[in-house]
Amino acid sequence: MIYEKDSTASVDYSPDGTFISSSEIKDRGFQSYILDGGILSYYGYGNGRKFRLSYIKGDNVRNLLATKAIVPNFLNMAPAFSKTADGGVAIVDSYNPVICKFKSGKIEPYLKFDFGKYSIPEAFFKYEDPFKASKFLSSNDYALIGRYFENAKYKFAEIAIETKDETEAGFSYGINSDGVWKWFYAGKAGKDPFAASFRTIDDHNTLFCIIDPALADKIPPALMKKVSNPDILQNIKKDDNYIIAKIYLL
């Protein structure tokens, strides 16, 4: 995964920090993903283009996810890309309730979520002024896919819910195993330790979280009883480094 800011040059490192390779993206999006022989670059809505994604292979550029919507760009700081268990790449597509998958040079719908009363109204995408579109969206309750990842057994989705009065704003989480989604609420970000903490899952069904040390003392007692090394949490100070927590799924 590459997070690009000021440079068109992208650099790829292994998890231990070893340099692997570097490449140049001539027309980069705000996030890109290196594939064998090519690069996926994501632009999102409201980018001045008629598409939200490109597949760049050398000098050849194939534009994907066509759009006519003139709406403000939603820059999700979570990864737009993640690996799928079958070797493809899942793409979280901004306002789109559909997660797409890119594999073998093709892109197709992969997972679709029905947000019910939190679905973004179609009227939002028909505005010809991004400021008016933004004002319209903020006057409605709506949901977005915030983060997605999976392994061979589990699928994990983070859904961000925004409400006009902010009373119900927060994150809901879904875990899918054997085709069945189970949903839970982890509290509000900045107030509850596991809200917005989930990052990825490995091949051994270990769910990784990053927890603010200032919220460590708010871990529920019932959950604390399941912590394998509680002595570490007892010595945590509010200004310490963030805590990497592992949750072992059955």
C-alpha atoms as a printed R data frame, in Angstrom:
    type eleno elety resid chain resno       x       y       z
1   ATOM     1    CA   MET     A     1   0.000   0.000   0.000
2   ATOM     2    CA   ILE     A     2   1.214   3.508  -0.828
3   ATOM     3    CA   TYR     A     3   0.079   6.740   0.782
4   ATOM     4    CA   GLU     A     4   1.263   9.589  -1.433
5   ATOM     5    CA   LYS     A     5   1.409  13.243  -0.498
6   ATOM     6    CA   ASP     A     6   3.736  15.621  -2.297
7   ATOM     7    CA   SER     A     7   5.673  13.386  -4.655
8   ATOM     8    CA   THR     A     8   4.777  11.412  -7.767
9   ATOM     9    CA   ALA     A     9   7.466   8.892  -6.824
10  ATOM    10    CA   SER     A    10   6.198   5.894  -4.861
11  ATOM    11    CA   VAL     A    11   8.375   3.625  -2.744
12  ATOM    12    CA   ASP     A    12   7.527   0.121  -1.574
13  ATOM    13    CA   TYR     A    13   8.944  -1.417   1.623
14  ATOM    14    CA   SER     A    14   8.549  -4.790   3.300
15  ATOM    15    CA   PRO     A    15   6.964  -4.956   6.815
16  ATOM    16    CA   ASP     A    16  10.459  -4.927   8.386
17  ATOM    17    CA   GLY     A    17  11.425  -1.733   6.533
18  ATOM    18    CA   THR     A    18  13.489  -3.329   3.764
19  ATOM    19    CA   PHE     A    19  13.392  -1.421   0.474
20  ATOM    20    CA   ILE     A    20  11.700  -3.401  -2.314
21  ATOM    21    CA   SER     A    21  11.221  -1.083  -5.260
22  ATOM    22    CA   SER     A    22  10.273   2.401  -6.395
23  ATOM    23    CA   SER     A    23   8.202   3.677  -9.303
24  ATOM    24    CA   GLU     A    24   6.737   6.868 -10.687
25  ATOM    25    CA   ILE     A    25   3.022   7.529 -11.044
26  ATOM    26    CA   LYS     A    26   2.416  10.227 -13.644
27  ATOM    27    CA   ASP     A    27  -1.208  10.896 -12.767
28  ATOM    28    CA   ARG     A    28  -1.557   9.654  -9.225
29  ATOM    29    CA   GLY     A    29  -4.662   9.623  -7.083
30  ATOM    30    CA   PHE     A    30  -4.692  10.191  -3.338
31  ATOM    31    CA   GLN     A    31  -4.023   6.478  -2.773
32  ATOM    32    CA   SER     A    32  -2.369   3.867  -4.982
33  ATOM    33    CA   TYR     A    33  -1.695   0.144  -4.853
34  ATOM    34    CA   ILE     A    34   1.126  -1.745  -6.572
35  ATOM    35    CA   LEU     A    35   0.243  -4.897  -8.482
36  ATOM    36    CA   ASP     A    36   2.449  -7.226 -10.488
37  ATOM    37    CA   GLY     A    37   2.998  -5.275 -13.693
38  ATOM    38    CA   GLY     A    38   0.756  -2.318 -12.855
39  ATOM    39    CA   ILE     A    39  -0.617   0.172 -10.369
40  ATOM    40    CA   LEU     A    40  -4.151   0.947  -9.223
41  ATOM    41    CA   SER     A    41  -4.611   4.636  -8.422
42  ATOM    42    CA   TYR     A    42  -7.755   5.913  -6.687
43  ATOM    43    CA   TYR     A    43  -9.053   9.460  -7.191
44  ATOM    44    CA   GLY     A    44 -12.555   9.321  -5.694
45  ATOM    45    CA   TYR     A    45 -15.482  11.570  -6.482
46  ATOM    46    CA   GLY     A    46 -15.137  15.291  -7.157
47  ATOM    47    CA   ASN     A    47 -11.661  15.019  -8.671
48  ATOM    48    CA   GLY     A    48 -12.390  16.865 -11.925
49  ATOM    49    CA   ARG     A    49 -12.247  13.608 -13.871
50  ATOM    50    CA   LYS     A    50 -14.972  11.417 -15.308
51  ATOM    51    CA   PHE     A    51 -13.677   8.404 -13.403
52  ATOM    52    CA   ARG     A    52 -12.634   7.466  -9.857
53  ATOM    53    CA   LEU     A    53  -9.979   4.804 -10.470
54  ATOM    54    CA   SER     A    54  -7.205   4.058 -12.973
55  ATOM    55    CA   TYR     A    55  -5.196   0.973 -13.768
56  ATOM    56    CA   ILE     A    56  -1.752   2.168 -14.853
57  ATOM    57    CA   LYS     A    57   0.512  -0.258 -16.670
58  ATOM    58    CA   GLY     A    58   3.583   1.460 -18.040
59  ATOM    59    CA   ASP     A    59   2.404   4.163 -20.431
60  ATOM    60    CA   ASN     A    60  -1.014   2.557 -20.746
61  ATOM    61    CA   VAL     A    61  -3.769   3.963 -18.521
62  ATOM    62    CA   ARG     A    62  -7.204   2.404 -18.264
63  ATOM    63    CA   ASN     A    63  -9.831   4.517 -16.514
64  ATOM    64    CA   LEU     A    64 -12.361   2.696 -14.333
65  ATOM    65    CA   LEU     A    65 -15.422   3.520 -12.200
66  ATOM    66    CA   ALA     A    66 -16.882   6.164 -14.488
67  ATOM    67    CA   THR     A    67 -18.887   8.969 -12.873
68  ATOM    68    CA   LYS     A    68 -20.768  12.119 -13.861
69  ATOM    69    CA   ALA     A    69 -21.325  13.291 -10.292
70  ATOM    70    CA   ILE     A    70 -20.026  16.750  -9.366
71  ATOM    71    CA   VAL     A    71 -19.837  16.335  -5.611
72  ATOM    72    CA   PRO     A    72 -17.147  17.112  -2.999
73  ATOM    73    CA   ASN     A    73 -14.351  14.585  -2.768
74  ATOM    74    CA   PHE     A    74 -14.458  12.407   0.340
75  ATOM    75    CA   LEU     A    75 -10.856  11.707   1.389
76  ATOM    76    CA   ASN     A    76 -11.022   8.694   3.678
77  ATOM    77    CA   MET     A    77  -7.709   8.356   5.512
78  ATOM    78    CA   ALA     A    78  -8.240   4.601   5.880
79  ATOM    79    CA   PRO     A    79  -6.824   2.411   3.085
80  ATOM    80    CA   ALA     A    80  -8.979   2.389  -0.033
81  ATOM    81    CA   PHE     A    81  -7.353  -0.915  -1.062
82  ATOM    82    CA   SER     A    82  -7.001  -4.320   0.623
83  ATOM    83    CA   LYS     A    83  -6.232  -7.840  -0.539
84  ATOM    84    CA   THR     A    84  -9.031 -10.337  -1.080
85  ATOM    85    CA   ALA     A    85  -8.642 -13.988  -0.181
86  ATOM    86    CA   ASP     A    86  -8.719 -15.023  -3.861
87  ATOM    87    CA   GLY     A    87  -5.811 -12.788  -4.819
88  ATOM    88    CA   GLY     A    88  -7.807  -9.771  -5.950
89  ATOM    89    CA   VAL     A    89  -7.915  -6.242  -4.566
90  ATOM    90    CA   ALA     A    90 -10.961  -4.864  -2.726
91  ATOM    91    CA   ILE     A    91 -11.648  -1.153  -3.221
92  ATOM    92    CA   VAL     A    92 -13.604   1.026  -0.788
93  ATOM    93    CA   ASP     A    93 -15.162   3.576  -3.129
94  ATOM    94    CA   SER     A    94 -15.961   6.736  -1.151
95  ATOM    95    CA   TYR     A    95 -19.745   7.376  -1.137
96  ATOM    96    CA   ASN     A    96 -20.458   4.114  -2.944
97  ATOM    97    CA   PRO     A    97 -22.154   1.429  -0.753
98  ATOM    98    CA   VAL     A    98 -20.581  -1.180  -3.030
99  ATOM    99    CA   ILE     A    99 -17.066  -2.533  -2.457
100 ATOM   100    CA   CYS     A   100 -15.503  -3.324  -5.820
101 ATOM   101    CA   LYS     A   101 -12.898  -5.972  -6.613
102 ATOM   102    CA   PHE     A   102 -10.100  -5.728  -9.150
103 ATOM   103    CA   LYS     A   103  -8.669  -9.025 -10.365
104 ATOM   104    CA   SER     A   104  -6.996 -10.219 -13.573
105 ATOM   105    CA   GLY     A   105  -7.410  -6.805 -15.170
106 ATOM   106    CA   LYS     A   106 -11.136  -6.618 -14.499
107 ATOM   107    CA   ILE     A   107 -13.204  -4.726 -11.947
108 ATOM   108    CA   GLU     A   108 -16.594  -5.878 -10.664
109 ATOM   109    CA   PRO     A   109 -18.959  -5.366  -7.710
110 ATOM   110    CA   TYR     A   110 -17.836  -7.491  -4.778
111 ATOM   111    CA   LEU     A   111 -19.938  -6.626  -1.714
112 ATOM   112    CA   LYS     A   112 -23.012  -4.397  -1.487
113 ATOM   113    CA   PHE     A   113 -24.373  -2.928   1.744
114 ATOM   114    CA   ASP     A   114 -27.933  -1.746   2.289
115 ATOM   115    CA   PHE     A   115 -27.774   1.151   4.752
116 ATOM   116    CA   GLY     A   116 -31.549   1.572   4.932
117 ATOM   117    CA   LYS     A   117 -32.466   4.999   6.319
118 ATOM   118    CA   TYR     A   118 -28.775   5.944   6.248
119 ATOM   119    CA   SER     A   119 -28.448   5.432   2.483
120 ATOM   120    CA   ILE     A   120 -27.172   8.519   0.673
121 ATOM   121    CA   PRO     A   121 -30.070   9.980  -1.366
122 ATOM   122    CA   GLU     A   122 -29.707   9.854  -5.151
123 ATOM   123    CA   ALA     A   123 -30.387  13.599  -5.195
124 ATOM   124    CA   PHE     A   124 -26.905  14.147  -3.743
125 ATOM   125    CA   PHE     A   125 -25.216  12.846  -6.892
126 ATOM   126    CA   LYS     A   126 -27.323  15.049  -9.186
127 ATOM   127    CA   TYR     A   127 -26.081  18.384  -7.847
128 ATOM   128    CA   GLU     A   128 -23.969  20.429 -10.254
129 ATOM   129    CA   ASP     A   129 -22.405  22.462  -7.447
130 ATOM   130    CA   PRO     A   130 -20.187  20.600  -4.930
131 ATOM   131    CA   PHE     A   131 -20.891  23.168  -2.186
132 ATOM   132    CA   LYS     A   132 -24.642  22.716  -2.528
133 ATOM   133    CA   ALA     A   133 -24.143  18.941  -2.617
134 ATOM   134    CA   SER     A   134 -22.115  19.088   0.600
135 ATOM   135    CA   LYS     A   135 -24.738  21.220   2.328
136 ATOM   136    CA   PHE     A   136 -27.440  18.793   1.229
137 ATOM   137    CA   LEU     A   137 -25.528  15.769   2.515
138 ATOM   138    CA   SER     A   138 -24.798  17.376   5.890
139 ATOM   139    CA   SER     A   139 -28.525  17.994   6.346
140 ATOM   140    CA   ASN     A   140 -29.181  14.240   6.102
141 ATOM   141    CA   ASP     A   141 -28.228  11.181   8.113
142 ATOM   142    CA   TYR     A   142 -26.001   8.897   6.063
143 ATOM   143    CA   ALA     A   143 -23.530   6.011   6.228
144 ATOM   144    CA   LEU     A   144 -20.222   5.306   4.508
145 ATOM   145    CA   ILE     A   145 -17.936   2.303   4.325
146 ATOM   146    CA   GLY     A   146 -14.950   3.428   6.374
147 ATOM   147    CA   ARG     A   147 -12.659   0.408   6.174
148 ATOM   148    CA   TYR     A   148 -12.694  -3.129   4.786
149 ATOM   149    CA   PHE     A   149 -10.373  -6.148   4.976
150 ATOM   150    CA   GLU     A   150 -10.620  -9.944   4.904
151 ATOM   151    CA   ASN     A   151  -8.816 -13.254   5.036
152 ATOM   152    CA   ALA     A   152  -9.845 -16.743   3.916
153 ATOM   153    CA   LYS     A   153 -12.362 -17.127   6.768
154 ATOM   154    CA   TYR     A   154 -13.523 -13.660   7.779
155 ATOM   155    CA   LYS     A   155 -14.659 -10.432   6.188
156 ATOM   156    CA   PHE     A   156 -14.554  -7.279   8.311
157 ATOM   157    CA   ALA     A   157 -16.289  -3.975   7.556
158 ATOM   158    CA   GLU     A   158 -16.303  -0.648   9.381
159 ATOM   159    CA   ILE     A   159 -19.340   1.532   8.700
160 ATOM   160    CA   ALA     A   160 -19.170   5.227   9.598
161 ATOM   161    CA   ILE     A   161 -22.542   6.742  10.469
162 ATOM   162    CA   GLU     A   162 -23.009  10.502  10.270
163 ATOM   163    CA   THR     A   163 -26.100  12.236  11.654
164 ATOM   164    CA   LYS     A   164 -27.123  15.864  11.262
165 ATOM   165    CA   ASP     A   165 -27.447  16.314  15.032
166 ATOM   166    CA   GLU     A   166 -24.446  14.023  15.782
167 ATOM   167    CA   THR     A   167 -26.398  12.170  18.486
168 ATOM   168    CA   GLU     A   168 -26.042   8.796  16.761
169 ATOM   169    CA   ALA     A   169 -22.809   9.423  14.880
170 ATOM   170    CA   GLY     A   170 -20.211   6.712  15.273
171 ATOM   171    CA   PHE     A   171 -18.976   3.426  13.856
172 ATOM   172    CA   SER     A   172 -20.665   0.064  13.443
173 ATOM   173    CA   TYR     A   173 -18.684  -3.086  12.662
174 ATOM   174    CA   GLY     A   174 -19.547  -6.249  10.829
175 ATOM   175    CA   ILE     A   175 -17.782  -9.620  10.813
176 ATOM   176    CA   ASN     A   176 -18.776 -12.106   8.146
177 ATOM   177    CA   SER     A   177 -18.080 -15.807   8.533
178 ATOM   178    CA   ASP     A   178 -19.722 -18.527   6.427
179 ATOM   179    CA   GLY     A   179 -21.717 -15.874   4.575
180 ATOM   180    CA   VAL     A   180 -23.413 -14.433   7.668
181 ATOM   181    CA   TRP     A   181 -22.788 -10.881   8.887
182 ATOM   182    CA   LYS     A   182 -22.798 -10.196  12.627
183 ATOM   183    CA   TRP     A   183 -22.823  -6.537  13.639
184 ATOM   184    CA   PHE     A   184 -21.651  -4.796  16.792
185 ATOM   185    CA   TYR     A   185 -21.074  -1.292  18.142
186 ATOM   186    CA   ALA     A   186 -17.758  -0.388  19.767
187 ATOM   187    CA   GLY     A   187 -18.681   3.059  21.065
188 ATOM   188    CA   LYS     A   188 -17.591   6.487  19.888
189 ATOM   189    CA   ALA     A   189 -14.152   7.370  18.578
190 ATOM   190    CA   GLY     A   190 -12.121   9.282  21.132
191 ATOM   191    CA   LYS     A   191 -14.279   8.039  23.996
192 ATOM   192    CA   ASP     A   192 -14.244   4.249  23.767
193 ATOM   193    CA   PRO     A   193 -11.002   2.254  23.353
194 ATOM   194    CA   PHE     A   194 -12.012  -0.006  20.462
195 ATOM   195    CA   ALA     A   195 -14.002   2.508  18.417
196 ATOM   196    CA   ALA     A   196 -12.103   3.211  15.157
197 ATOM   197    CA   SER     A   197  -9.266   0.967  16.359
198 ATOM   198    CA   PHE     A   198  -9.537  -2.020  13.992
199 ATOM   199    CA   ARG     A   199  -6.862  -2.152  11.295
200 ATOM   200    CA   THR     A   200  -6.404  -5.547   9.631
201 ATOM   201    CA   ILE     A   201  -6.621  -9.320   9.994
202 ATOM   202    CA   ASP     A   202  -3.901 -11.888   9.267
203 ATOM   203    CA   ASP     A   203  -4.036 -15.421   7.880
204 ATOM   204    CA   HIS     A   204  -4.213 -16.833  11.423
205 ATOM   205    CA   ASN     A   205  -7.525 -15.041  12.176
206 ATOM   206    CA   THR     A   206  -5.845 -12.449  14.375
207 ATOM   207    CA   LEU     A   207  -7.596  -9.074  14.344
208 ATOM   208    CA   PHE     A   208  -5.194  -6.177  14.942
209 ATOM   209    CA   CYS     A   209  -6.227  -2.964  16.710
210 ATOM   210    CA   ILE     A   210  -4.483   0.286  17.596
211 ATOM   211    CA   ILE     A   211  -5.709   1.733  20.897
212 ATOM   212    CA   ASP     A   212  -5.176   5.212  22.315
213 ATOM   213    CA   PRO     A   213  -3.323   4.778  25.657
214 ATOM   214    CA   ALA     A   214  -5.500   7.525  27.161
215 ATOM   215    CA   LEU     A   215  -8.479   5.173  26.747
216 ATOM   216    CA   ALA     A   216  -6.830   2.000  28.080
217 ATOM   217    CA   ASP     A   217  -8.511   2.386  31.467
218 ATOM   218    CA   LYS     A   218 -11.909   2.318  29.747
219 ATOM   219    CA   ILE     A   219 -11.612  -1.285  28.556
220 ATOM   220    CA   PRO     A   220 -14.674  -3.071  29.990
221 ATOM   221    CA   PRO     A   221 -13.948  -5.322  33.014
222 ATOM   222    CA   ALA     A   222 -15.458  -8.352  31.265
223 ATOM   223    CA   LEU     A   223 -13.028  -7.881  28.399
224 ATOM   224    CA   MET     A   224 -10.095  -7.221  30.725
225 ATOM   225    CA   LYS     A   225 -10.561 -10.721  32.137
226 ATOM   226    CA   LYS     A   226  -9.732 -12.101  28.678
227 ATOM   227    CA   VAL     A   227  -6.549 -10.076  28.243
228 ATOM   228    CA   SER     A   228  -3.555 -12.425  28.266
229 ATOM   229    CA   ASN     A   229  -1.054  -9.808  29.505
230 ATOM   230    CA   PRO     A   230  -2.942  -7.348  31.758
231 ATOM   231    CA   ASP     A   231   0.305  -6.281  33.429
232 ATOM   232    CA   ILE     A   232   1.199  -4.258  30.305
233 ATOM   233    CA   LEU     A   233  -2.019  -2.273  30.506
234 ATOM   234    CA   GLN     A   234  -1.489  -1.588  34.194
235 ATOM   235    CA   ASN     A   235   1.709   0.302  33.411
236 ATOM   236    CA   ILE     A   236   0.354   2.332  30.497
237 ATOM   237    CA   LYS     A   237   0.376   6.113  30.828
238 ATOM   238    CA   LYS     A   238  -1.901   8.445  28.884
239 ATOM   239    CA   ASP     A   239   0.980   9.996  26.942
240 ATOM   240    CA   ASP     A   240   2.629   6.667  26.034
241 ATOM   241    CA   ASN     A   241   2.774   5.256  22.516
242 ATOM   242    CA   TYR     A   242  -0.367   3.769  21.044
243 ATOM   243    CA   ILE     A   243  -1.136   0.181  22.006
244 ATOM   244    CA   ILE     A   244  -1.168  -2.614  19.408
245 ATOM   245    CA   ALA     A   245  -3.773  -5.143  20.501
246 ATOM   246    CA   LYS     A   246  -4.463  -8.560  18.998
247 ATOM   247    CA   ILE     A   247  -7.873 -10.208  19.141
248 ATOM   248    CA   TYR     A   248  -7.874 -13.915  18.316
249 ATOM   249    CA   LEU     A   249 -11.007 -14.933  16.438
250 ATOM   250    CA   LEU     A   250 -12.190 -18.527  16.654
